[in-house]
Amino acid sequence: MTYQMKRFITLIVVWEVLFWLIFGAIINSSKLLTKDAHSFFSFQEPHQLQWLWLILPIALIFLYNSYKTTQITLFSGSKVKSTILKTNSSTKSFLSYFFFRNALVFLIIALAQPAFGKKKVAGTIQSMELVICLDVSNSMNTKDIDRNYSRLAIAKRSINELINKLSGEKIGISIFANDAFTQLPLTLDYYGAKLFVNEIETNMMTNQGTNIKSALENAYSMFTENDKMSKAVVLITDGENHETDPSSILKQYQEKNIQLAVLGIGTRTGGLVPEDPERPEKGFKKDAMGVSVQSKLNPQFIQQLASQAGGIAMISENAYPDLKKLLKQIAQMQRVQTNGMDFEVEEQRYQLPLALAILSFMCFYLLPFFGLKRIK
């Protein structure tokens, strides 16, 4: 009995390790499968992947049921023993777990909407201009929301999710610290935009600090002179403004009817700012008194910014910020209709994991008909 339980556990561990190694290899090698550098593997709904934690309780339930059956067998008569042991071997128990677990995992992957490659679509689009201003000051390296992800990593994930939801809007990217810099001019190339976003790091700006006014001025300069075109700016920051008052540029935003949305990333309790995000052994930044610098989200400043421009403010202390409010606002803005445009969209690949999920469910429920008893 002990041997069967150990074998059951070993099979589960081996399969989990093998599965995730293969899954990781497929994602990491996706760029090698195409000559187009803009085509790469991504998830349009990455927050759905959080449900993968269900694998652990499912494995524990199957192990508990197998253990319970084993204990019953030990205290049963020889006739019962031979019957139960025949139908509940470690291999058969593992097959039951294997199909049920795979059905759940592939279903979650399908819900995350994996995409790889791109295709051109011709049609009519309702266009607008959208500039994303991303704070790349050192404080964005703080890991106060999630110990595994910095504020910057969470912000970049949010930008990619926002880009996945766009459908014809021109997008530009500006990064800022003490100065502001145009990372990507307005474009319809969403794949190129995501590549630029993924490359952004805090060391791209040598002049550190957080100059919100400079960021908003640079975003303003990126728009075209087409007064009929709707314009919007999404400012992503932790709210630490160390420079000049942005009131003057915010007044211009109102005069030109430029909508501003401010997304605050961080926590009110804050966290320490690493000296070098790539080398954690170097410790954390210290002030002139030798005290470690504590960076905290400034929600009052974020609310004030949005209010002065007549826009909206969102505060997120979650590793997967909810962008529904922002997306709703963008969708409601007036658009300029453009005919005969060709634009590229991501090629969705959810069909394969969905098919594998259905096949696994079928195998799980068909096991009894082939003399393989499911775990009760």
C-alpha positions in Angstrom: 0.0 0.0 0.0 2.8 2.4 0.9 4.5 1.6 -2.4 1.4 2.5 -4.4 1.0 5.8 -2.6 4.7 6.7 -3.2 4.3 5.7 -6.9 1.1 7.8 -7.2 2.9 10.8 -5.8 6.0 10.3 -7.9 3.9 10.1 -11.1 2.1 13.4 -10.2 5.4 15.2 -9.5 7.1 13.9 -12.6 4.1 14.9 -14.8 3.9 18.4 -13.3 7.6 19.1 -13.8 7.5 17.7 -17.4 4.3 19.6 -18.3 5.6 23.0 -17.1 9.0 22.5 -18.7 7.4 21.8 -22.0 4.9 24.7 -21.6 7.8 27.1 -20.8 9.9 25.8 -23.7 6.9 26.4 -26.1 6.5 30.0 -25.0 10.2 30.8 -25.0 10.8 29.3 -28.4 7.7 31.0 -30.0 9.9 33.8 -31.4 12.0 31.3 -33.3 8.9 30.0 -35.2 8.5 33.1 -37.3 10.7 35.5 -39.2 8.6 38.4 -38.1 10.1 39.9 -34.9 6.7 41.4 -34.1 5.0 38.0 -33.8 5.4 36.5 -30.4 3.4 34.4 -27.9 1.2 36.3 -25.5 -2.0 36.1 -23.5 -4.8 38.5 -24.1 -6.4 37.7 -20.7 -3.4 36.9 -18.6 -5.3 37.4 -15.3 -7.1 34.1 -16.0 -3.9 32.2 -15.4 -4.2 32.9 -11.7 -6.7 30.0 -11.6 -3.9 27.6 -12.2 -3.4 27.5 -8.4 -6.4 25.1 -8.4 -4.0 22.3 -9.5 -2.6 22.0 -5.9 -5.9 21.4 -4.1 -7.0 19.0 -6.9 -3.8 17.0 -6.5 -4.3 16.9 -2.7 -7.9 15.7 -3.1 -6.9 12.9 -5.4 -4.0 11.9 -3.1 -6.4 12.0 -0.1 -8.9 9.8 -1.8 -6.2 7.4 -2.9 -4.9 7.3 0.7 -8.4 6.8 2.1 -9.1 3.9 -0.3 -5.7 2.4 0.7 -6.6 2.5 4.4 -10.0 0.9 3.8 -8.3 -1.9 1.9 -5.9 -2.6 4.8 -8.8 -3.4 7.1 -11.0 -5.3 4.6 -11.3 -9.0 3.9 -9.3 -10.8 1.2 -12.2 -10.7 -1.3 -12.7 -6.9 -0.9 -9.0 -6.4 -1.1 -8.5 -8.1 -4.3 -11.4 -6.2 -5.9 -10.4 -2.7 -4.7 -6.7 -3.2 -5.4 -7.5 -4.4 -8.9 -9.5 -1.3 -9.7 -7.5 1.3 -7.7 -3.9 0.8 -8.6 -1.5 3.8 -8.6 -1.4 3.8 -12.4 -5.2 3.9 -12.7 -5.5 6.5 -10.0 -2.9 8.7 -11.8 -4.7 8.4 -15.1 -7.9 9.7 -13.5 -5.9 12.6 -12.0 -4.0 13.1 -15.3 -7.1 13.6 -17.4 -9.1 15.7 -14.9 -6.1 17.9 -14.2 -5.2 18.4 -17.9 -8.8 19.3 -18.7 -8.8 22.1 -16.1 -5.3 23.4 -17.0 -6.0 23.5 -20.8 -9.4 25.2 -20.1 -7.7 27.9 -18.0 -5.1 28.4 -20.8 -7.9 28.7 -23.4 -9.7 31.3 -21.2 -6.4 33.3 -21.0 -6.7 33.6 -24.8 -3.2 32.7 -26.1 -2.2 34.5 -29.2 0.7 34.0 -31.6 1.5 35.6 -34.9 -0.6 38.3 -36.6 -2.9 38.7 -39.5 -4.1 41.7 -41.5 -7.7 42.8 -41.4 -9.2 45.3 -43.8 -12.1 47.4 -42.6 -13.4 50.7 -41.3 -12.0 51.9 -38.0 -13.1 54.6 -35.5 -9.8 56.3 -34.8 -8.4 58.3 -31.9 -5.0 59.2 -30.5 -3.8 57.7 -27.3 -0.5 58.4 -25.5 0.7 56.3 -22.6 3.1 58.1 -20.2 5.0 55.6 -18.1 6.9 56.6 -15.0 10.4 55.0 -15.1 11.9 56.6 -12.0 13.8 54.4 -9.6 10.8 54.2 -7.2 9.0 52.1 -9.8 11.5 49.3 -9.0 9.8 48.9 -5.6 8.1 45.5 -5.0 5.4 46.6 -2.5 2.4 45.1 -4.4 3.9 41.7 -5.0 7.3 40.5 -3.9 7.9 38.9 -7.3 6.9 41.9 -9.4 8.1 45.5 -9.3 5.7 48.4 -9.9 7.2 48.8 -13.3 6.6 45.2 -14.3 3.0 45.5 -13.2 2.6 48.7 -15.1 4.1 47.1 -18.3 1.7 44.2 -17.9 -1.2 46.6 -17.6 -0.1 48.5 -20.8 0.1 45.3 -22.8 -3.4 44.3 -21.6 -4.6 47.8 -22.6 -3.0 47.4 -26.1 -4.7 44.0 -26.5 -8.1 45.7 -26.0 -7.5 48.4 -28.6 -9.2 48.3 -32.0 -8.0 51.0 -34.3 -6.8 53.7 -31.9 -3.4 55.2 -32.6 -1.1 54.6 -29.7 2.1 56.3 -28.6 4.4 55.7 -25.7 6.3 58.3 -23.6 8.6 57.4 -20.7 9.6 59.9 -18.0 11.6 60.4 -14.9 13.1 63.9 -14.3 12.8 64.3 -18.1 10.4 62.9 -20.6 11.3 61.0 -23.8 9.1 59.7 -26.7 9.7 56.0 -26.8 7.2 55.3 -29.6 5.4 57.9 -31.8 1.7 57.4 -32.6 1.2 54.2 -34.5 -1.3 51.5 -35.4 1.4 48.8 -35.0 0.3 47.2 -31.7 2.9 44.5 -32.0 5.7 47.0 -32.3 4.2 48.9 -29.3 4.2 45.8 -27.1 7.8 45.1 -28.1 8.8 48.7 -27.0 6.9 48.3 -23.8 8.6 45.0 -22.9 12.0 46.7 -23.3 11.4 49.6 -21.0 13.5 49.7 -17.8 14.3 52.4 -15.3 18.0 52.6 -16.4 16.8 54.1 -19.7 16.6 57.5 -18.0 19.9 58.7 -16.4 18.3 61.9 -15.0 16.3 60.5 -12.2 13.4 62.1 -10.4 9.6 62.3 -11.2 8.6 65.3 -13.3 4.9 64.9 -14.1 4.8 68.3 -15.8 7.5 67.3 -18.3 5.7 64.0 -19.0 2.4 65.7 -19.8 4.1 68.3 -21.9 5.9 65.6 -24.0 2.6 63.7 -24.4 0.9 66.9 -25.6 3.6 67.4 -28.2 3.1 63.9 -29.6 -0.5 64.5 -30.8 -1.3 65.6 -34.3 -2.8 69.0 -35.1 -6.1 67.4 -36.2 -8.6 69.1 -33.9 -11.3 66.7 -34.9 -9.3 63.7 -33.6 -10.1 62.6 -30.1 -7.1 62.6 -27.9 -6.3 61.0 -24.5 -3.4 60.4 -22.2 -2.9 57.6 -19.8 -0.4 58.5 -17.1 1.0 55.6 -15.1 2.9 56.5 -12.0 3.3 55.9 -8.3 2.5 59.6 -7.7 5.8 60.8 -6.4 6.2 64.2 -8.0 9.5 65.8 -7.1 9.6 68.6 -9.6 7.4 71.6 -10.8 3.7 72.2 -10.5 1.9 70.7 -13.5 -1.1 73.0 -13.2 -0.3 75.0 -16.4 -0.1 72.0 -18.7 -3.3 70.5 -17.1 -5.1 73.7 -18.0 -4.1 73.2 -21.6 -5.4 69.7 -21.5 -8.8 71.0 -20.5 -8.7 73.8 -23.1 -7.9 71.3 -25.9 -10.3 68.7 -24.6 -7.6 66.1 -24.0 -8.9 63.4 -21.7 -6.5 62.4 -18.9 -6.6 59.1 -17.0 -4.1 58.6 -14.2 -3.3 55.1 -13.0 -1.6 54.9 -9.7 0.6 51.8 -9.1 1.8 50.9 -5.6 0.7 50.7 -2.0 0.1 53.2 0.7 2.4 51.4 3.0 5.1 51.4 0.4 8.4 49.5 0.2 12.1 49.9 -0.1 13.7 51.0 -3.4 16.4 48.6 -4.6 19.8 50.0 -5.5 19.9 47.8 -8.6 16.8 45.7 -9.6 19.0 43.3 -11.5 21.3 42.7 -8.5 19.3 42.5 -5.3 22.5 41.7 -3.3 23.4 45.3 -3.5 20.6 46.2 -1.1 18.4 49.3 -1.1 18.9 53.0 -1.7 19.7 55.2 1.2 19.2 58.9 1.9 21.9 61.3 3.0 21.4 60.2 6.6 22.0 56.5 5.7 18.4 55.5 6.1 16.8 53.2 3.5 14.4 55.1 1.2 10.8 54.1 1.6 8.7 54.8 -1.5 4.9 55.1 -1.0 2.0 55.6 -3.4 0.6 59.1 -3.3 -3.1 58.7 -4.0 -4.0 62.3 -3.1 -1.6 63.6 -5.8 -3.0 61.2 -8.4 -6.6 62.3 -7.6 -5.6 65.9 -7.8 -4.0 65.5 -11.2 -7.1 63.9 -12.7 -9.4 66.4 -11.1 -7.4 69.4 -12.5 -7.7 68.0 -16.0 -11.3 66.9 -15.6 -10.2 63.2 -16.1 -10.4 60.1 -14.0 -8.0 58.5 -11.4 -7.5 54.9 -10.6 -5.5 53.4 -7.8 -4.3 49.8 -8.0 -2.7 47.8 -5.3 -3.2 44.6 -7.3 -0.6 42.8 -9.5 -3.3 42.6 -12.2 -4.9 46.1 -12.3 -8.6 46.3 -13.4 -8.7 48.5 -16.5 -12.5 48.3 -17.1 -13.1 51.8 -16.0 -10.3 53.1 -18.3 -11.4 51.0 -21.3 -15.0 52.2 -20.8 -14.0 55.8 -20.9 -11.8 55.3 -24.1 -14.7 53.5 -25.8 -17.1 56.4 -25.1 -14.9 59.0 -26.6 -15.8 60.5 -30.0 -14.0 58.9 -32.9 -13.0 59.9 -36.4 -14.1 57.3 -39.0 -11.4 56.1 -41.4 -12.3 53.9 -44.3 -10.2 51.4 -46.2 -7.6 50.9 -43.5 -5.5 47.7 -43.2 -4.4 46.9 -39.7 -3.0 43.9 -37.9 -4.6 41.9 -35.2 -3.3 39.0 -33.0 -3.9 35.5 -34.3 -5.8 33.8 -31.4 -4.8 30.3 -30.6 -7.3 29.3 -27.9 -8.7 26.6 -30.2 -5.9 24.0 -29.5 -6.0 24.2 -25.6 -9.8 24.2 -25.7 -9.8 21.1 -27.9 -7.3 19.4 -25.5 -9.5 20.4 -22.5 -12.6 18.8 -24.1 -10.6 15.6 -25.1 -9.3 15.3 -21.5 -12.8 15.7 -20.0 -14.1 13.0 -22.4 -11.2 10.6 -21.4 -11.9 11.2 -17.7 -15.5 10.4 -17.9 -15.0 7.4 -20.3 -12.5 5.7 -17.9 -15.2 3.6 -16.1 -16.3 2.1 -19.5 -12.9 0.8 -20.0 -12.7 -0.8 -16.6 -10.7 2.0 -15.1 -12.5 3.1 -11.9 -12.4 6.8 -11.1 -11.3 8.0 -7.7 -14.4 8.3 -5.5 
